[in-house]
């Protein structure tokens, strides 16, 4: 017995430990051994996650695609009497056009009057309003233009469903329904009702909304810089077949800086942007990587 005790003491002094020592908690396992076990466990978990992701996306990690975040920001729709109504109208990237309509009762809950120069001065009218986030960025954009020696004028922002009815009816009376639909949105399909659009002009244009504004220093500045503040030129020249509206050099729409930059750099309309988002979603849902 004495020989066994002496043997165990010798082992301890030499740096050897028994499983009993570890179980008692008196001595920690060597760090390298512990870390190796953890690494092996983590590696297996990572492999399992990667395998699952590959199966779900057809072998490609689509989450790195710049369009991936916008899959969740597409229109949510409900059809009624043949009309596709948008059920998530407060989405900053809401797509209101001739295909997708807003409810007649919809009005943004966060409308504010931006602190910018208006063509109609200080008049307290609904068209002076925008949604809060869009209004804040409009202020920043107007300030930046001013620093570059240009004065922009806001002409028309939020427009209620009722007001859109009045505008559309007047256009129909003046030009007929077919021509009116090329220039003015049918009530419920106007971006102005979203509170995210602003018509912009300049003093030398008499504050009018004309194609010629696009050739002015102010119009040119907006085309080059609006995306830095989250705005896009909504109805572009040469894209009439896509938007189904005539070119509007004055109509700027807020979509957020990241989306605006993608749209600007690719020379897309908002419709084309979502066509690419939908194509990405189909790849993911179908599990095909091309």
Secondary structure, DSSP 8 states (H G I E B T S, - for coil): -HHHHHHHHHHHHTT---HHHHHHTSS---HHHHHHHHHHHHHHHHHHHHHHHHHHHTTS-GGGSTTGGGGGGS--EEEETTEEEES-TT-TT---SSSEE--TT---TTEEE-SS-BTTTT---GGGEEEHHHHHHHHHHHHHHHHTT---EEEE----HHHHHHHHHHHHHHH-HHHHHHHS--TTS-GGGGT-EEEEE-GGGTT---GGGGGSHHHHHHHHHGGGGTEEEEE-TT-HHHHSS--EEEEEEE--HHHHHHHHHHT--HHHHHHHHHHHHHHHHHT---
